[in-house]
Amino acid sequence: MQDASPFILPPACKPNSSTPVLANLAAHGFMRLAVILPYPVQIALGQGIGWLMRQLARRRWRITLKNLELCFPELDPAARLKLARAHFASLGLAIIEFGMCWWASPERIRRLGCTEGIEYLRAARAKGKGVILLASHFTTLEICGRVMGLETDLYLMYRPIRNPVIEYVQRRSRERLFERAIQRNDIRLMLRSLKEGKPIWYATDQGYRGKSSVMVPFFGIPAPPTPPCRG
């Protein structure tokens, strides 16, 4: 078994203390103002942000193309290029959706999506047991969690981000909108919540770099996932 992932993973972020406060506040204000725009305008704006990210973050763009080549060798370069562009457009739209999750009304969120199979969650909770709602770590993760949170009291696992201003806004919003927000390393609280019969929204990620990670096949290529929970 290989001891390192052949996927190209971005380096771990360092604390971004050098980011000017005004830049952080401007980003916060932009996200909040974007909430009031009509949804078609939000989509266009998000796609524009994705295009700008693609132009500025050239290293991330090259990483995306390389990983698509590893995952989809059967596709021709033009098809992989189309996927990469769609991915960055989705990243840009995710920035708009973050603001929607934090500040849009429940009525507006309900118009963006719906849930199917909620009866299975209710049946499981009726047995008095906790439930793990396993989600993929896609760009739509935040908006999907908000839609699900309208259907049930929801606990969620999350990873704090390095930007102090955005982290503060994100944490306060999640604490206001959800029953409880649990940091991803607080496994004891996660297990205690499950024992209390709570539903936990948990997103896995194949790029875990902890010392307990193991290599498993991902698209046929060894990659380090989030390790199993330990009590």
C-alpha positions in Angstrom: 0.0 0.0 0.0 1.3 3.4 -0.8 2.1 5.8 2.0 1.2 9.0 0.2 -1.7 10.0 -1.9 -1.0 10.6 -5.6 -3.8 13.2 -5.6 -2.5 16.8 -5.5 -3.8 18.3 -2.3 -3.6 22.1 -1.5 -1.2 22.9 1.4 -2.7 23.4 4.8 -3.8 27.0 5.3 -1.9 29.2 7.7 -3.7 31.7 9.9 -4.6 34.6 7.7 -3.8 37.3 10.2 -2.4 39.6 7.6 -5.7 40.0 5.8 -6.8 43.6 6.2 -9.8 44.0 8.4 -11.4 46.3 5.8 -11.1 43.5 3.2 -12.8 41.0 5.5 -15.6 43.5 6.3 -16.0 44.2 2.6 -16.3 40.5 1.8 -18.9 40.2 4.6 -20.9 43.1 3.3 -20.8 41.8 -0.3 -22.1 38.4 0.8 -24.9 40.0 2.8 -25.9 42.4 0.0 -26.0 39.6 -2.5 -28.8 37.9 -0.6 -31.3 40.5 -1.7 -30.6 40.0 -5.4 -33.0 37.9 -7.6 -31.9 34.3 -7.9 -31.0 34.5 -11.6 -28.8 37.5 -10.9 -27.2 35.6 -8.0 -26.4 32.7 -10.3 -24.7 35.0 -12.9 -22.8 36.8 -10.1 -21.6 33.5 -8.6 -20.5 32.2 -12.0 -18.6 35.4 -12.5 -16.9 35.0 -9.1 -15.9 31.5 -10.2 -14.4 32.8 -13.4 -12.4 35.4 -11.5 -11.2 32.7 -9.0 -10.1 30.6 -12.0 -8.0 33.5 -13.3 -6.4 34.4 -10.0 -5.9 31.0 -8.4 -3.9 29.4 -11.2 -2.2 26.8 -8.9 -5.6 25.6 -7.8 -6.7 25.5 -11.4 -3.7 23.3 -12.3 -4.5 21.0 -9.3 -8.1 20.7 -10.5 -7.1 19.7 -14.0 -4.5 17.2 -12.7 -7.0 15.5 -10.3 -9.6 15.3 -13.1 -7.0 13.6 -15.2 -6.3 11.1 -12.5 -10.0 10.5 -11.8 -11.3 10.4 -15.3 -8.5 9.2 -17.6 -11.2 8.0 -20.1 -12.3 11.6 -20.8 -10.6 13.7 -23.4 -8.9 16.9 -22.4 -11.8 19.1 -23.7 -14.3 17.2 -21.5 -12.1 17.5 -18.4 -11.6 21.2 -19.2 -15.4 21.6 -19.3 -15.8 19.9 -15.9 -13.1 22.1 -14.4 -14.8 25.2 -15.5 -18.1 24.0 -14.2 -16.4 23.2 -10.9 -15.1 26.8 -10.5 -18.5 28.2 -11.4 -20.0 26.1 -8.6 -17.3 27.4 -6.2 -18.3 31.0 -7.0 -21.9 30.2 -6.6 -21.2 28.6 -3.2 -20.0 32.0 -2.0 -23.4 33.5 -2.8 -25.1 30.4 -1.2 -23.2 30.9 2.0 -24.8 34.3 2.4 -28.2 32.8 1.5 -27.8 30.2 4.2 -26.9 32.7 6.8 -29.3 35.5 6.1 -32.1 34.5 3.7 -35.6 33.8 5.2 -36.8 30.2 5.6 -39.5 30.9 2.9 -36.9 31.9 0.4 -34.7 28.9 1.2 -37.7 26.5 0.8 -38.1 27.8 -2.8 -34.5 26.8 -3.6 -34.9 23.1 -2.8 -36.8 20.3 -1.2 -36.1 17.1 0.8 -37.0 13.6 -0.1 -37.2 10.7 2.2 -37.6 12.7 5.4 -39.9 10.0 6.7 -36.9 7.6 7.1 -35.2 10.1 9.4 -38.3 10.5 11.5 -38.8 6.7 11.7 -35.2 6.2 12.9 -35.6 9.0 15.5 -38.8 7.5 16.7 -36.7 4.5 17.9 -34.9 6.8 20.2 -31.5 6.5 18.5 -29.2 9.1 17.1 -28.8 9.3 13.3 -25.8 10.3 11.2 -26.8 12.1 8.1 -23.7 11.4 5.9 -23.1 14.1 3.3 -20.5 14.5 0.6 -18.2 17.5 0.9 -19.4 19.3 -2.2 -19.8 23.0 -2.9 -23.6 22.7 -2.2 -23.0 21.3 1.3 -24.0 24.5 3.1 -27.2 25.2 1.2 -28.2 21.5 1.5 -27.7 21.7 5.3 -29.9 24.7 5.6 -32.7 23.1 3.6 -32.5 20.0 5.8 -32.4 22.2 8.9 -35.9 23.4 8.0 -37.2 19.9 8.3 -35.7 18.8 11.7 -33.6 20.0 14.6 -30.1 19.4 13.3 -26.7 19.1 14.8 -23.8 19.6 12.5 -20.1 18.9 12.4 -17.9 21.7 11.0 -14.3 22.7 10.7 -13.4 26.3 11.8 -11.8 28.4 9.0 -8.7 30.6 9.4 -10.3 33.9 8.5 -11.4 35.3 11.9 -14.1 37.6 10.6 -15.8 35.1 8.3 -15.3 32.4 11.0 -17.1 34.6 13.5 -20.0 35.3 11.2 -20.2 31.6 10.1 -20.2 30.3 13.7 -22.8 32.8 15.0 -25.1 32.0 12.0 -24.8 28.3 12.4 -25.5 28.5 16.2 -28.6 30.6 15.4 -29.9 28.4 12.6 -29.1 25.0 13.9 -29.6 23.2 17.2 -25.9 22.8 17.8 -22.6 23.2 15.8 -19.9 20.8 16.8 -16.3 21.2 15.9 -15.1 18.2 13.9 -12.4 17.3 16.5 -15.0 17.2 19.3 -15.8 13.5 18.9 -16.9 13.1 22.6 -19.7 15.7 22.1 -20.7 14.0 18.8 -21.0 10.6 20.4 -22.9 12.1 23.4 -25.3 13.8 21.0 -25.9 10.6 19.2 -26.7 8.8 22.5 -29.2 11.5 23.2 -31.0 10.6 19.9 -30.0 13.7 17.9 -29.5 13.8 14.1 -26.0 14.9 13.1 -25.1 16.3 9.7 -21.6 15.0 8.9 -19.6 15.6 5.7 -16.7 13.3 5.0 -13.6 14.4 3.1 -11.1 12.2 1.3 -8.2 14.6 1.9 -7.8 14.0 5.7 -4.2 14.4 6.8 -4.4 13.4 10.4 -2.0 10.9 11.9 -4.8 8.3 12.2 -5.7 8.4 8.5 -5.5 5.3 6.3 -5.3 4.8 2.6 -8.4 3.6 0.8 -9.3 3.5 -2.9 -11.0 6.7 -4.2 -11.7 6.7 -7.9 -9.3 3.7 -7.9 -6.5 5.7 -6.4 -5.3 5.5 -2.8 -6.4 8.6 -0.8 -6.5 9.4 2.9 -10.1 9.7 4.2 -11.4 10.9 7.5 -10.7 8.2 10.0 -13.3 6.3 12.0 -14.6 7.9 15.1 -13.0 6.9 18.4 -14.7 7.1 21.8 
